[in-house]
Amino acid sequence: MESVITILKAWQLHPLADHFTVAILTVAVLVDLIALLFATRQWLRYMAATLMIMGALAAAFSYLSGLAEAQRLGEAVSGPAQDVLLRHAWYGQYLTYAFIVLAVWRLGLQAFNFLAGSRATYTIVAVTAVVVLFWQMHLGGVLLYTYGVGTQLMGVAMAPAPTASESPAPGATFPASPTPAMPVAVETATSTVTPTPTPTATTTTAPSPAPATPSPTSTPTATPSAAAAPSANL
């Protein structure tokens, strides 16, 4: 067992095994449901039984590869991611047991007539097991895409976020984080403006009156007085 787990650690086959297991078990149950509608098609029943047996073997391999991944990660998973990982592993373990039992049950239905009366019960249990399998795969997706378990982002995703009460130590310097430049789209509205002619005020200057021409001054004529007139008695 230890050698098998060591090989599985090196190849990291758990994601491949999980996807194959889910696909083959889902198809096995679907073929059985179709066989209920076409009771005369016996080859559908044989196909469903074969697929269920192969799915049970794939579930066992998926469980072993999951154990290898859990040992490889070790103490790297903590906090909420560890709780999800434990639930994922718990469902994986008991679903493996359930599908092994279903494979044996399905083989008995196909080989022995006395189990034919339990076909409806088997179908209900098989459908329920596949639904739980989908939930278990959902938990695996949470581990990968939310917490980055098994990837290089695992340490960043599970690192505790700094609280507001934490104050930096005196003299501590922090590198300035670059601020991404946000492109700003500037739209320039181009409008055609028709210039409106500005009315020009025409000022009519009235002619100023011509300066008045002074009238010629009449030369006064001196009238000789009587004293200056020659006396008549010379």
KEROMAR-539076 format. One line per field, with one value per residue: z, y, x of N, C-alpha, C in turn; residue number from 0; residue in three letters. Coordinates in nm, 4 decimals. Each point is the difference from the previous one (the first is absolute). Layout:
KEROMAR-539076
n_zz: [Z;...];
n_yy: [Y;...];
n_xx: [X;...];
ca_zz: [Z;...];
ca_yy: [Y;...];
ca_xx: [X;...];
c_zz: [Z;...];
c_yy: [Y;...];
c_xx: [X;...];
num: [NUM;...];
residu: [ALA;...];
end
This chain:
KEROMAR-539076
n_zz: [0.0000;0.0759;-0.0720;0.0077;0.1277;0.0101;-0.0784;0.0722;0.1016;-0.0638;-0.0334;0.1215;0.0141;0.1140;-0.0612;-0.0673;0.1128;0.0580;-0.1030;-0.0115;0.1318;0.0048;-0.1084;0.0382;0.1252;-0.0455;-0.0938;0.0972;0.0824;-0.0902;-0.0300;0.1319;0.0083;-0.1018;0.0644;0.0958;-0.0930;-0.0234;0.0592;-0.1264;0.0198;-0.0007;-0.1163;0.0194;0.0472;-0.0982;-0.0819;0.0591;0.0009;-0.1256;-0.0331;0.0710;-0.0502;-0.1226;0.0254;0.0556;-0.1000;-0.0837;0.0739;0.0017;-0.1288;-0.0161;0.0834;-0.0590;-0.1170;0.0548;0.0505;-0.1188;-0.0540;0.0884;-0.0228;-0.1276;0.0216;0.0793;0.0682;-0.1316;0.0181;0.0211;0.1135;-0.0653;-0.0683;0.1202;0.0433;-0.1089;0.0210;0.1283;-0.0306;-0.0859;0.0902;0.0919;-0.0841;-0.0345;0.1297;0.0484;-0.0933;0.0262;0.1302;-0.0155;-0.0820;0.0891;0.0999;-0.0634;-0.0198;0.1250;0.0459;-0.0825;0.0370;0.1251;-0.0283;-0.0577;0.1092;0.1005;-0.0252;0.1126;-0.0601;-0.0948;0.1125;0.0185;-0.1256;0.0396;0.1058;-0.0785;-0.0858;0.1016;0.0519;-0.1222;-0.0248;0.1226;-0.0246;-0.1201;0.0561;0.0964;-0.1033;-0.0572;0.1172;0.0045;-0.1273;0.0424;0.1052;-0.0891;-0.0695;0.1181;0.0259;-0.1253;-0.0260;0.1208;0.0394;-0.1257;0.0611;0.0167;0.0093;-0.0792;-0.0226;0.0459;0.0076;-0.1169;-0.0465;0.0712;-0.0513;0.1332;-0.0213;-0.0218;0.1336;0.0215;0.1030;-0.1021;0.0797;-0.0972;0.0021;0.1076;-0.0937;-0.0066;-0.1063;-0.0802;-0.0903;-0.0729;0.0075;-0.1152;-0.0324;-0.0357;-0.1139;0.0305;-0.1096;-0.0339;-0.0377;-0.0804;0.0015;-0.1176;0.0398;-0.1269;0.0116;-0.1036;0.0238;-0.0404;-0.0424;0.0996;-0.1141;0.0472;0.0281;-0.1038;0.1068;-0.0942;0.0306;-0.0192;-0.0365;0.0718;-0.1145;0.0511;0.0583;-0.1192;0.0312;0.0822;-0.1211;0.0589;0.0253;-0.1168;0.0694;0.0141;-0.0863;0.1185;-0.0434;0.0143;0.0722;-0.0841;0.1140;0.0594;0.1036;-0.0593;-0.0294;-0.1178;0.0688;-0.0024;0.1218;-0.1010];
n_yy: [-0.1212;-0.0031;-0.1060;-0.0443;0.0367;-0.0563;-0.0987;-0.0071;0.0147;-0.0834;-0.0744;0.0185;-0.1204;0.0660;0.1140;-0.0703;-0.0615;0.1199;0.0638;-0.0967;0.0024;0.1318;0.0056;-0.0993;0.0481;0.1231;-0.0399;-0.0682;0.1018;0.0869;-0.0884;-0.0143;0.1329;0.0061;-0.0935;0.0827;0.0909;-0.0653;-0.0658;0.0053;0.1152;-0.1280;0.0408;0.0795;-0.1049;-0.0746;0.0989;0.0180;-0.1339;-0.0060;0.1059;-0.0578;-0.1165;0.0513;0.0579;-0.1163;-0.0632;0.0844;-0.0215;-0.1274;0.0045;0.0639;-0.0895;-0.0973;0.0523;0.0075;-0.1215;-0.0311;0.0666;-0.0613;-0.1095;0.0286;0.0412;-0.1036;0.0780;-0.0019;-0.0898;0.1169;0.0276;0.0831;0.0130;-0.0094;0.0800;0.0755;-0.0045;0.0154;0.0908;0.0559;-0.0190;0.0506;0.0913;0.0268;-0.0106;0.0610;0.0916;-0.0182;-0.0061;0.1102;0.0468;-0.0453;0.0412;0.1173;-0.0108;-0.0446;0.0972;0.0847;-0.0549;0.0065;0.1235;0.0053;-0.0558;0.0535;-0.0887;-0.0533;0.0708;-0.0539;-0.0412;0.0040;-0.0167;0.0258;-0.0785;-0.0892;0.0228;0.0008;-0.1072;-0.0526;0.0469;-0.0385;-0.1117;0.0059;0.0326;-0.0881;-0.0794;0.0566;-0.0157;-0.1237;-0.0055;0.0521;-0.0790;-0.0937;0.0480;0.0008;-0.1177;-0.0272;0.0415;-0.0374;-0.1138;-0.0401;-0.0985;-0.0257;0.1326;0.0833;0.0138;-0.1211;0.0399;0.0581;-0.1033;-0.0728;0.1008;0.0229;0.0619;0.1061;0.0168;0.0801;-0.0900;-0.0718;0.0499;0.0666;-0.0747;0.0647;0.0932;-0.0741;-0.0427;0.0451;-0.0923;0.1052;-0.0357;-0.0479;0.1169;-0.0929;0.0334;0.0695;-0.0676;0.1262;-0.0402;0.0863;0.0303;0.0406;0.0762;-0.0353;0.1266;0.0146;0.1051;0.0436;0.0725;0.0663;0.0586;0.0753;0.0458;0.0727;0.0710;0.0560;0.0778;0.0715;0.0608;0.0733;0.0655;0.0345;0.0914;0.0615;0.0344;0.0741;0.0547;0.0593;0.0747;0.0594;0.0480;0.0688;0.0665;0.0384;0.0737;0.0689;0.0478;0.0892;0.0321;0.0693;-0.0409;-0.1210;0.0350;0.0380;0.0929;0.0344;0.0519;-0.0275];
n_xx: [0.0837;0.1088;0.0376;-0.1254;-0.0051;0.1206;-0.0427;-0.1099;0.0829;0.0806;-0.1051;-0.0467;-0.0513;-0.0073;0.0330;0.0913;0.0364;-0.0071;0.0494;0.0892;0.0173;-0.0073;0.0745;0.0790;-0.0004;0.0099;0.0844;0.0590;-0.0241;0.0446;0.0929;0.0133;-0.0064;0.0827;0.0705;-0.0420;0.0303;0.1115;-0.0985;-0.0356;0.0623;0.0282;0.0454;-0.1089;-0.0638;0.0480;-0.0290;-0.1185;-0.0120;0.0456;-0.0735;-0.0958;0.0375;0.0124;-0.1175;-0.0346;0.0613;-0.0594;-0.1097;0.0352;0.0299;-0.1143;-0.0511;0.0689;-0.0318;-0.1215;0.0192;0.0483;-0.1017;-0.0796;0.0721;-0.0129;-0.1254;-0.0240;0.0832;0.0131;-0.0955;-0.0581;-0.0613;-0.0825;0.1132;0.0518;-0.0987;0.0133;0.1318;-0.0268;-0.0910;0.0842;0.0946;-0.0819;-0.0525;0.1254;0.0289;-0.1093;0.0235;0.1277;-0.0275;-0.0726;0.0924;0.0853;-0.0784;-0.0141;0.1302;0.0181;-0.0767;0.0606;0.1126;-0.0470;-0.0407;0.1151;0.0538;-0.0702;-0.0932;0.0467;0.0980;-0.0761;-0.0564;0.1297;-0.0380;-0.1244;0.0184;0.0581;-0.0957;-0.0863;0.0594;0.0050;-0.1220;-0.0359;0.0668;-0.0554;-0.1153;0.0233;0.0269;-0.1057;-0.0606;0.0472;-0.0324;-0.1150;0.0117;0.0301;-0.1042;-0.0650;0.0543;-0.0309;-0.1242;-0.0392;0.0565;-0.0063;-0.0675;0.1287;-0.0180;0.0649;-0.1295;0.0334;0.1272;-0.0238;-0.0714;0.0873;0.0725;0.0113;-0.1144;0.0786;-0.0093;-0.1035;-0.0113;0.0487;0.0935;0.0619;0.1078;0.0515;0.0077;-0.1143;0.0578;-0.0915;0.0264;0.0123;-0.1273;0.0363;-0.0413;-0.0851;0.0501;-0.1056;-0.0186;0.0052;-0.1151;0.0594;-0.1225;0.0431;-0.0933;-0.0049;-0.0162;-0.0794;0.0747;-0.1162;0.1023;-0.0504;-0.0332;0.0971;-0.1155;0.0448;0.0120;-0.0755;0.0990;-0.1043;0.1123;-0.0797;-0.0027;0.1155;-0.0683;0.0042;0.1225;-0.0575;-0.0234;0.1002;-0.0998;0.0234;0.1021;-0.1042;0.0725;0.0100;-0.0914;0.1138;-0.0902;0.0504;0.0496;-0.0871;0.0731;0.0044;-0.1217;0.0442;0.0426;-0.1238;0.0460;0.0691];
ca_zz: [0.0000;0.0070;-0.1321;-0.0887;0.0362;-0.0453;-0.1450;-0.0235;0.0346;-0.1063;-0.1234;0.0289;-0.0850;0.0658;-0.0835;-0.1103;0.0535;0.0420;-0.1161;-0.0611;0.0884;-0.0075;-0.1326;-0.0252;0.0901;-0.0459;-0.1197;0.0427;0.0554;-0.1088;-0.0848;0.0733;-0.0094;-0.1361;-0.0095;0.0576;-0.1033;-0.1083;0.0737;-0.0909;-0.0431;0.1064;-0.0099;0.0841;0.1376;0.0100;-0.0049;0.1280;0.1012;-0.0266;0.0349;0.1457;0.0536;-0.0337;0.0806;0.1368;-0.0016;-0.0166;0.1266;0.0915;-0.0425;0.0312;0.1443;0.0300;-0.0480;0.0917;0.1176;-0.0362;-0.0034;0.1373;0.0631;-0.0640;0.0460;0.1397;0.0874;-0.0741;-0.0008;0.1338;0.0040;-0.0642;-0.1044;0.0623;0.0261;-0.1278;-0.0401;0.0812;-0.0493;-0.1320;0.0198;0.0652;-0.1042;-0.0934;0.0582;0.0125;-0.1337;-0.0561;0.0547;-0.0533;-0.1398;-0.0023;0.0331;-0.1144;-0.1093;0.0327;-0.0090;-0.1417;-0.0566;0.0457;-0.0754;-0.1356;-0.0031;0.0787;-0.0184;0.1266;0.0350;-0.0977;0.0662;0.0627;-0.1037;0.0230;0.1153;-0.0458;-0.0832;0.0883;0.0755;-0.0938;-0.0336;0.1181;0.0127;-0.1017;0.0435;0.1053;-0.0673;-0.0551;0.1101;0.0396;-0.1014;0.0226;0.1065;-0.0616;-0.0743;0.0958;0.0418;-0.1071;-0.0556;0.1050;0.0889;-0.0748;0.0577;-0.1007;-0.0988;0.0565;0.0649;0.1248;0.1130;-0.0054;0.0278;0.1396;0.0901;0.0675;-0.0437;0.1087;0.0587;0.0142;0.1292;-0.0074;-0.0349;-0.0379;0.0995;-0.0196;-0.0941;-0.1086;-0.1303;-0.0880;-0.1406;-0.0599;-0.1037;-0.1200;-0.0282;-0.1431;-0.0727;-0.0571;-0.1248;-0.0001;-0.1371;-0.0155;-0.1246;-0.0406;-0.0881;-0.1065;-0.0515;-0.1024;0.0434;-0.1094;0.0600;-0.0208;-0.0276;0.1017;-0.0698;0.0200;0.0132;-0.0866;0.0647;-0.0962;0.0673;-0.0619;-0.0280;0.0948;-0.0694;-0.0370;0.0898;-0.0507;-0.0585;0.0576;-0.0987;-0.0054;0.0932;-0.0690;0.0493;0.0392;-0.0710;0.0987;-0.0418;0.0624;0.0855;-0.0368;0.0419;-0.0903;-0.1326;-0.0199;0.0285;-0.1185;0.0071;-0.0103];
ca_yy: [0.1212;0.1166;0.0207;0.0535;0.1402;0.0740;0.0192;0.0951;0.1327;0.0498;0.0264;0.0920;-0.0484;0.0142;0.0679;-0.0874;-0.1095;0.0537;0.0289;-0.1270;-0.0680;0.0669;-0.0215;-0.1377;-0.0355;0.0704;-0.0695;-0.1299;0.0190;0.0443;-0.1160;-0.0805;0.0673;-0.0218;-0.1409;-0.0144;0.0342;-0.0981;-0.1242;-0.1080;0.0194;-0.0571;0.0468;0.1184;-0.0434;-0.0494;0.1171;0.0697;-0.0784;0.0103;0.1348;0.0160;-0.0688;0.0825;0.1213;-0.0315;-0.0098;0.1364;0.0705;-0.0447;0.0625;0.1429;0.0154;-0.0192;0.1177;0.1096;-0.0171;0.0412;0.1460;0.0506;-0.0153;0.0904;0.1371;0.0033;0.1053;0.1261;0.0379;0.0392;0.0889;-0.0507;-0.0966;-0.1316;-0.0561;-0.0467;-0.1173;-0.1148;-0.0436;-0.0597;-0.1326;-0.0865;-0.0425;-0.0880;-0.1333;-0.0761;-0.0223;-0.1161;-0.1187;-0.0094;-0.0436;-0.1408;-0.0754;0.0107;-0.0833;-0.1389;-0.0095;0.0022;-0.1285;-0.0983;0.0204;-0.0497;-0.1426;-0.0836;0.0424;0.0277;0.1407;0.0854;0.0841;0.1162;0.0880;0.1375;0.0507;0.0231;0.1209;0.1164;0.0136;0.0390;0.1408;0.0778;-0.0042;0.0886;0.1378;0.0277;0.0075;0.1356;0.0919;-0.0228;0.0641;0.1444;0.0338;0.0008;0.1250;0.1078;-0.0085;0.0425;0.1327;0.1005;0.0015;-0.0284;-0.1150;-0.0743;0.0912;0.0981;0.1055;-0.0499;0.0803;0.1332;-0.0097;-0.0330;0.0930;0.0846;0.1385;0.0917;0.0724;0.1435;0.0291;-0.0239;0.1207;-0.0355;0.0227;0.1301;0.0016;-0.0962;0.0597;-0.0886;0.0411;0.0573;-0.0855;0.0802;0.0257;-0.0222;0.1135;-0.0336;0.0753;0.0842;0.0263;0.1372;0.0142;0.1396;0.0215;0.0934;0.0638;0.1018;0.1257;0.0953;0.1335;0.0941;0.1338;0.1024;0.1240;0.1147;0.1238;0.1079;0.1298;0.1120;0.1245;0.1196;0.1037;0.1122;0.1294;0.0763;0.1164;0.1255;0.0964;0.1351;0.1032;0.1118;0.1118;0.1321;0.1027;0.1199;0.1277;0.1102;0.1199;0.1177;0.0797;0.1404;0.0767;-0.0220;0.0522;0.1352;0.1055;0.0709;0.1346;0.0113];
ca_xx: [-0.0837;0.0872;0.0606;-0.1035;-0.0202;0.1185;-0.0128;-0.1084;0.0505;0.0873;-0.0735;-0.1111;-0.1085;-0.1303;-0.1024;-0.0401;-0.0807;-0.1295;-0.0843;-0.0383;-0.0945;-0.1302;-0.0587;-0.0410;-0.1101;-0.1198;-0.0499;-0.0535;-0.1350;-0.0874;-0.0332;-0.0978;-0.1296;-0.0507;-0.0391;-0.1337;-0.0976;0.0099;0.0261;0.0396;0.1391;0.0823;0.1387;0.0115;0.0218;0.1379;0.0883;-0.0077;0.0716;0.1437;0.0443;-0.0014;0.1179;0.1152;-0.0073;0.0415;0.1461;0.0526;-0.0193;0.1053;0.1253;-0.0103;0.0188;0.1425;0.0733;-0.0307;0.0846;0.1354;0.0032;-0.0101;0.1312;0.0961;-0.0227;0.0435;-0.0489;-0.0146;-0.1414;-0.0432;-0.1149;-0.1223;0.0335;0.0188;-0.1332;-0.0544;0.0772;-0.0429;-0.1316;0.0218;0.0580;-0.0995;-0.0945;0.0694;0.0187;-0.1241;-0.0554;0.0704;-0.0655;-0.1358;-0.0011;0.0392;-0.1214;-0.0912;0.0511;-0.0335;-0.1459;-0.0389;0.0398;-0.0984;-0.1228;0.0165;0.0332;-0.0903;-0.1388;-0.0695;0.0208;-0.0675;-0.0993;0.0642;0.0556;-0.0443;0.0750;0.1372;0.0039;-0.0117;0.1258;0.1053;-0.0192;0.0379;0.1455;0.0581;-0.0247;0.0987;0.1298;0.0101;0.0298;0.1382;0.0831;-0.0118;0.0947;0.1324;0.0137;0.0227;0.1406;0.0908;-0.0233;-0.0147;0.1161;0.1227;0.0696;0.0751;0.0556;0.0915;-0.0774;-0.0554;0.0460;-0.0610;-0.1432;-0.0266;0.0674;-0.0983;-0.0014;0.0355;-0.1111;0.0229;0.0639;0.1428;0.0734;0.1371;0.1037;0.0659;0.1117;-0.0175;-0.0279;-0.0748;0.0166;-0.1204;-0.0561;-0.0309;-0.1409;-0.0221;-0.0565;-0.1289;-0.0212;-0.1199;-0.0429;-0.0479;-0.0726;-0.0089;-0.1146;0.0331;-0.1219;0.0234;-0.0602;-0.0112;0.0166;-0.1106;0.0571;-0.0298;-0.0426;0.0885;-0.0790;0.0481;-0.0271;-0.0018;0.0397;-0.0609;0.1010;-0.0013;-0.0267;0.1199;0.0166;-0.0624;0.0941;-0.0307;-0.0419;0.0958;-0.0309;-0.0112;0.0929;-0.0789;0.0305;0.0009;-0.0733;0.0646;-0.0880;-0.0123;0.1153;0.1106;-0.0328;0.0538;-0.0930;-0.0407;0.0415;0.1415];
c_zz: [0.0000;-0.1349;-0.0976;0.0273;-0.0452;-0.1494;-0.0311;0.0353;-0.1139;-0.1240;0.0191;-0.0882;0.0590;-0.0851;-0.1152;0.0486;0.0413;-0.1192;-0.0675;0.0845;-0.0101;-0.1329;-0.0147;0.0914;-0.0418;-0.1218;0.0382;0.0523;-0.1097;-0.0906;0.0700;-0.0045;-0.1391;-0.0174;0.0628;-0.1029;-0.1140;0.0623;-0.0914;-0.0479;0.1101;-0.0054;0.0792;0.1458;0.0194;-0.0026;0.1335;0.1087;-0.0187;0.0410;0.1512;0.0636;-0.0288;0.0831;0.1436;0.0092;-0.0146;0.1285;0.1009;-0.0370;0.0308;0.1488;0.0380;-0.0468;0.0863;0.1284;-0.0292;-0.0031;0.1400;0.0725;-0.0604;0.0516;0.1465;0.0784;-0.0732;-0.0010;0.1430;-0.0111;-0.0661;-0.1089;0.0572;0.0301;-0.1285;-0.0465;0.0777;-0.0459;-0.1360;0.0128;0.0631;-0.1015;-0.0975;0.0532;-0.0006;-0.1342;-0.0690;0.0502;-0.0617;-0.1438;-0.0153;0.0313;-0.1169;-0.1173;0.0243;-0.0125;-0.1461;-0.0697;0.0408;-0.0731;-0.1395;-0.0042;0.0683;-0.0083;0.1314;0.0471;-0.0929;0.0662;0.0638;-0.1036;0.0228;0.1183;-0.0390;-0.0799;0.0859;0.0749;-0.0929;-0.0390;0.1170;0.0161;-0.1029;0.0372;0.1094;-0.0596;-0.0632;0.1090;0.0464;-0.1008;0.0106;0.1101;-0.0529;-0.0827;0.0905;0.0471;-0.1056;-0.0363;0.1058;0.0847;-0.0711;0.0542;-0.1123;-0.1078;0.0702;0.0716;0.1376;0.1182;0.0028;0.0392;0.1466;0.0974;0.0676;-0.0461;0.1163;0.0478;0.0180;0.1294;-0.0037;-0.0469;-0.0352;0.1104;-0.0255;-0.0931;-0.1145;-0.1272;-0.0869;-0.1432;-0.0562;-0.1113;-0.1209;-0.0227;-0.1481;-0.0636;-0.0677;-0.1272;0.0034;-0.1443;-0.0063;-0.1353;-0.0301;-0.0987;-0.1001;-0.0570;-0.0974;0.0391;-0.1180;0.0579;-0.0373;-0.0239;0.1035;-0.0716;0.0380;0.0023;-0.0831;0.0608;-0.1054;0.0751;-0.0746;-0.0245;0.0971;-0.0754;-0.0249;0.0915;-0.0642;-0.0491;0.0540;-0.1110;0.0017;0.0870;-0.0777;0.0653;0.0368;-0.0731;0.0992;-0.0618;0.0673;0.0767;-0.0457;0.0379;-0.0967;-0.1388;-0.0146;0.0182;-0.1290;-0.0027;0.0016;-0.0534];
c_yy: [0.1256;0.0294;0.0576;0.1478;0.0854;0.0271;0.1033;0.1424;0.0590;0.0401;0.0978;-0.0308;0.0243;0.0762;-0.0870;-0.1125;0.0482;0.0209;-0.1290;-0.0704;0.0597;-0.0297;-0.1421;-0.0427;0.0694;-0.0694;-0.1353;0.0132;0.0446;-0.1160;-0.0906;0.0643;-0.0173;-0.1440;-0.0263;0.0302;-0.1013;-0.1345;-0.1126;0.0136;-0.0476;0.0502;0.1282;-0.0384;-0.0531;0.1164;0.0730;-0.0748;0.0111;0.1364;0.0217;-0.0695;0.0813;0.1283;-0.0229;-0.0133;0.1387;0.0797;-0.0404;0.0632;0.1496;0.0246;-0.0158;0.1190;0.1221;-0.0089;0.0447;0.1522;0.0596;-0.0126;0.0942;0.1426;0.0164;0.1124;0.1324;0.0502;0.0289;0.0879;-0.0605;-0.1026;-0.1397;-0.0654;-0.0546;-0.1255;-0.1242;-0.0513;-0.0674;-0.1422;-0.0965;-0.0519;-0.0972;-0.1409;-0.0804;-0.0176;-0.1163;-0.1302;-0.0188;-0.0509;-0.1425;-0.0892;0.0036;-0.0862;-0.1476;-0.0222;-0.0059;-0.1300;-0.1102;0.0148;-0.0612;-0.1518;-0.0884;0.0557;0.0403;0.1441;0.0963;0.0936;0.1244;0.0989;0.1457;0.0621;0.0299;0.1309;0.1256;0.0238;0.0474;0.1477;0.0891;0.0057;0.0923;0.1459;0.0403;0.0106;0.1376;0.1023;-0.0150;0.0622;0.1518;0.0449;-0.0002;0.1246;0.1194;-0.0001;0.0568;0.1457;0.1093;0.0125;-0.0334;-0.1171;-0.0812;0.0861;0.0977;0.1129;-0.0406;0.0865;0.1368;-0.0061;-0.0242;0.0911;0.0886;0.1442;0.0914;0.0771;0.1460;0.0334;-0.0207;0.1251;-0.0380;0.0341;0.1340;-0.0131;-0.0972;0.0742;-0.1033;0.0461;0.0492;-0.0910;0.0850;0.0113;-0.0199;0.1205;-0.0438;0.0818;0.0739;0.0322;0.1388;0.0104;0.1482;0.0128;0.1080;0.0544;0.1088;0.1248;0.0959;0.1400;0.0908;0.1382;0.1014;0.1282;0.1171;0.1269;0.1093;0.1337;0.1098;0.1288;0.1185;0.1049;0.1165;0.1304;0.0759;0.1195;0.1282;0.0959;0.1391;0.1015;0.1139;0.1177;0.1309;0.1014;0.1239;0.1246;0.1151;0.1211;0.1194;0.0834;0.1451;0.0805;-0.0177;0.0518;0.1383;0.1048;0.0727;0.1420;0.0049;0.1377];
c_xx: [0.0868;0.0643;-0.1004;-0.0219;0.1182;-0.0051;-0.1080;0.0426;0.0818;-0.0797;-0.1152;-0.1214;-0.1388;-0.1026;-0.0487;-0.0901;-0.1391;-0.0933;-0.0466;-0.1053;-0.1396;-0.0675;-0.0539;-0.1153;-0.1301;-0.0600;-0.0604;-0.1422;-0.0968;-0.0405;-0.1000;-0.1386;-0.0609;-0.0467;-0.1359;-0.1086;-0.0011;0.0385;0.0469;0.1444;0.0932;0.1443;0.0213;0.0273;0.1422;0.0998;0.0004;0.0759;0.1508;0.0541;0.0022;0.1200;0.1263;0.0015;0.0418;0.1516;0.0634;-0.0156;0.1068;0.1338;-0.0001;0.0217;0.1470;0.0836;-0.0278;0.0799;0.1430;0.0119;-0.0071;0.1331;0.1028;-0.0159;0.0404;-0.0659;-0.0217;-0.1436;-0.0430;-0.1233;-0.1229;0.0291;0.0179;-0.1339;-0.0626;0.0722;-0.0421;-0.1364;0.0117;0.0561;-0.1014;-0.1009;0.0678;0.0158;-0.1295;-0.0705;0.0697;-0.0627;-0.1390;-0.0011;0.0528;-0.1202;-0.0985;0.0462;-0.0328;-0.1502;-0.0436;0.0385;-0.0976;-0.1324;0.0090;0.0173;-0.1025;-0.1418;-0.0660;0.0211;-0.0737;-0.1009;0.0591;0.0567;-0.0396;0.0756;0.1446;0.0095;-0.0068;0.1305;0.1119;-0.0124;0.0407;0.1517;0.0670;-0.0213;0.0986;0.1401;0.0211;0.0326;0.1445;0.0968;-0.0071;0.0962;0.1432;0.0243;0.0227;0.1451;0.0938;-0.0183;-0.0150;0.1260;0.1310;0.0786;0.0652;0.0607;0.0946;-0.0728;-0.0508;0.0416;-0.0623;-0.1461;-0.0294;0.0724;-0.1023;0.0120;0.0354;-0.1208;0.0370;0.0724;0.1503;0.0706;0.1419;0.0990;0.0667;0.1191;-0.0152;-0.0361;-0.0662;0.0210;-0.1310;-0.0479;-0.0351;-0.1486;-0.0244;-0.0662;-0.1271;-0.0204;-0.1321;-0.0334;-0.0620;-0.0651;-0.0159;-0.1137;0.0358;-0.1299;0.0388;-0.0758;0.0014;0.0104;-0.1156;0.0589;-0.0453;-0.0408;0.0906;-0.0845;0.0647;-0.0409;0.0123;0.0288;-0.0584;0.1079;-0.0114;-0.0211;0.1297;0.0150;-0.0535;0.1083;-0.0301;-0.0322;0.1008;-0.0437;-0.0017;0.0906;-0.0788;0.0499;-0.0098;-0.0691;0.0641;-0.0994;0.0014;0.1204;0.1132;-0.0294;0.0545;-0.1066;-0.0329;0.0496;0.1498;0.0337];
num: [0;1;2;3;4;5;6;7;8;9;10;11;12;13;14;15;16;17;18;19;20;21;22;23;24;25;26;27;28;29;30;31;32;33;34;35;36;37;38;39;40;41;42;43;44;45;46;47;48;49;50;51;52;53;54;55;56;57;58;59;60;61;62;63;64;65;66;67;68;69;70;71;72;73;74;75;76;77;78;79;80;81;82;83;84;85;86;87;88;89;90;91;92;93;94;95;96;97;98;99;100;101;102;103;104;105;106;107;108;109;110;111;112;113;114;115;116;117;118;119;120;121;122;123;124;125;126;127;128;129;130;131;132;133;134;135;136;137;138;139;140;141;142;143;144;145;146;147;148;149;150;151;152;153;154;155;156;157;158;159;160;161;162;163;164;165;166;167;168;169;170;171;172;173;174;175;176;177;178;179;180;181;182;183;184;185;186;187;188;189;190;191;192;193;194;195;196;197;198;199;200;201;202;203;204;205;206;207;208;209;210;211;212;213;214;215;216;217;218;219;220;221;222;223;224;225;226;227;228;229;230;231;232;233];
residu: [MET;GLU;SER;VAL;ILE;THR;ILE;LEU;LYS;ALA;TRP;GLN;LEU;HIS;PRO;LEU;ALA;ASP;HIS;PHE;THR;VAL;ALA;ILE;LEU;THR;VAL;ALA;VAL;LEU;VAL;ASP;LEU;ILE;ALA;LEU;LEU;PHE;ALA;THR;ARG;GLN;TRP;LEU;ARG;TYR;MET;ALA;ALA;THR;LEU;MET;ILE;MET;GLY;ALA;LEU;ALA;ALA;ALA;PHE;SER;TYR;LEU;SER;GLY;LEU;ALA;GLU;ALA;GLN;ARG;LEU;GLY;GLU;ALA;VAL;SER;GLY;PRO;ALA;GLN;ASP;VAL;LEU;LEU;ARG;HIS;ALA;TRP;TYR;GLY;GLN;TYR;LEU;THR;TYR;ALA;PHE;ILE;VAL;LEU;ALA;VAL;TRP;ARG;LEU;GLY;LEU;GLN;ALA;PHE;ASN;PHE;LEU;ALA;GLY;SER;ARG;ALA;THR;TYR;THR;ILE;VAL;ALA;VAL;THR;ALA;VAL;VAL;VAL;LEU;PHE;TRP;GLN;MET;HIS;LEU;GLY;GLY;VAL;LEU;LEU;TYR;THR;TYR;GLY;VAL;GLY;THR;GLN;LEU;MET;GLY;VAL;ALA;MET;ALA;PRO;ALA;PRO;THR;ALA;SER;GLU;SER;PRO;ALA;PRO;GLY;ALA;THR;PHE;PRO;ALA;SER;PRO;THR;PRO;ALA;MET;PRO;VAL;ALA;VAL;GLU;THR;ALA;THR;SER;THR;VAL;THR;PRO;THR;PRO;THR;PRO;THR;ALA;THR;THR;THR;THR;ALA;PRO;SER;PRO;ALA;PRO;ALA;THR;PRO;SER;PRO;THR;SER;THR;PRO;THR;ALA;THR;PRO;SER;ALA;ALA;ALA;ALA;PRO;SER;ALA;ASN;LEU];
end
